[in-house]
Amino acid sequence: MTAGLPADQVLDELRTMRGGDLPTHGGRTLAYVYDSGLSGVDDLAAAAHALASSANGLDPTAFPSLMRMENEIVATAVPLLGGGESAVGSVTSGGTESCLLAVQAARDAHPEIEAPRMVLATTAHAAFHKAAHYFGVEAVSVPVDPATFRADPDAMAAAIDDRTVLVVASAPSYAHGVVDPVEQIAAAAARRGVRCHVDACIGGWVLPQLRKLGVPVPAFDLSVPGVTSLSVDLHKYAYCPKGTSLLLHASAELRRPQFFASARWPGYTMLNSTMQSTRSGGPLAAAWAVLRHLGDAGYARLASLTLESVRRIRAGVEAIDGLRVLGDPESTLLAVAADTDELDVFTVADEMTERRWYVQPQFGFESSPANLHLTVTAANNGTEPQLLADFGEAVDTARRAGPVRLAPELVTVIEALDPAQLSAEQFAGLLTAAGLDGVSAPKRMAEVNAMLAVASPRLRERLLVEFLGAIYSGRG
Ligand SMILES: Cc1ncc(COP(=O)(O)O)c(C=O)c1O
């Protein structure tokens, strides 16, 4: 039996561990985190979270405060996102859950379709492939315009058939930050009587503010005829703590198949609006508090800071010899690619890590070359001169180092691997070749990324799943 530890000691341990993580504040981590730069916001969120984290959304009649907060959040979001009188919504745990539920509801609205399909652009978030995997809905992926990276509405329209239960558009896409032509896509879906979901998980909260600031944001929300549902994450540009997203539907009728009830057991009747059953009130209360505190004026100010920053970063990156921004993003996300094969963007990412910035490697896919993703938030405002100076240095150093060149034998081995037959020994051999110990990620990733880039997407998935198994070994 182990003795319990004093609370202070436990918290000290946690602080020490967290010190080894990427920073979540200050704008140095340009993916995964969203920082308003306002310290009061985090303190408020933490206090609200603590007040409600023991309450259980499983039974809203037992915890009416949670029901009220959820309804108030939806009432705030619906007009922002073009919903009419009949629009409804649910708070979920995150973007992936919102996307999963949009697919599940669309599938279950058509029990008569035996092998349902959804039509999506190849740039749609991987959450939809997860939904396809979980719910047995075939994902029909349609290539995007090779230069703009926006979905091709005619090709998507042509892909709709009698088995299609859902069409998906992104506003914007994560990888390139561009907004799909939602009006045309939704119209094509409506002509065939098919649901159309707009994945505005990342952009939904900020795009309306950007539009007010004069950015030409195309129509993307529930006001567009044919759009039947929309997802928007509060834990992204609403600057709420992790664990909240919204799935809005144009009507209660469209939402109904999302709900689940089971009376087929002797316990309480299970009645869930989302995938979770027990649902902490913490994230919900934190989001409710942050939304009330910031208000429309607060989000307008944060969007203005973010827009200023993304414009400065874009202009600065484009001025660096050897770098270019992919497409013409109208949002707060940038994909930065190299102009020449002689500059390895994954080495640039490592050099940025050396300089204490995190930029996210994205592999080449169809017409999209390997690039670095930047999620710009309000906290980046003011950091641009240092970021750009370090980007310039990182590029110079990476250019001098030259691109990572894998040994030809290693490339042959990787190309010959069959994802379906990958053995533990083969995986261990690759880890060793990559200089990995199977426990932690190395400091420099360019070599590993070069190996992963050689692998087919299917093999890459397989290798990464093995990697996950290795790092989650259950041994502390
Ligand atoms: C467009 C889009 N959809 C869905 C998601 C998934 O959201 P989450 O990571 O909260 O599950 C993301 C996340 O970045 C996203 O950008």
The ligand as an ORCA input file, in Angstrom:
! r2SCAN-3c Opt
* xyz 0 1
  C     -11.905     21.911    -39.400
  C     -11.763     21.035    -38.195
  N     -12.666     20.068    -37.950
  C     -12.571     19.258    -36.893
  C     -11.528     19.364    -36.001
  C     -11.415     18.397    -34.857
  O     -11.507     19.070    -33.642
  P     -11.005     18.448    -32.263
  O      -9.519     18.358    -32.342
  O     -11.512     19.452    -31.269
  O     -11.636     17.131    -32.078
  C     -10.554     20.346    -36.226
  C      -9.394     20.472    -35.344
  O      -8.459     21.201    -35.582
  C     -10.665     21.204    -37.339
  O      -9.757     22.143    -37.604
*
